[in-house]
Amino acid sequence: MRRRIIGRFKRSKQGGWEGEISTLAIQRQIRLVPNDDRVSNRAPSFRVMLGWHHRSVSCWAGTT
């Protein structure tokens, strides 16, 4: 199965990552901001931001 790339990100100067997600349904500039309020290792590592607004989407650090 062929994988599709739906986003491109680069490290931001403030920490975290910034870039664009582009699919058939959406095209958005987003930022992945480190979650400094983690209470456990199972809590999300990053918060997803659209502009300065936090969305109720979170993500965990990982490698592929």
Stockholm file with secondary structure:
# STOCKHOLM 1.0

chainA/1-64         MRRRIIGRFKRSKQGGWEGEISTLAIQRQIRLVPNDDRVSNRAPSFRVMLGWHHRSVSCWAGTT
#=GR chainA/1-64 SS CCCCCCEEEEECTTSSEEEEEECSSCEEEEEEEECTTCCSTTSCSEEEEETTEEEEEEECCCCC
#=GC SS_cons        CCCCCCEEEEECTTSSEEEEEECSSCEEEEEEEECTTCCSTTSCSEEEEETTEEEEEEECCCCC
//
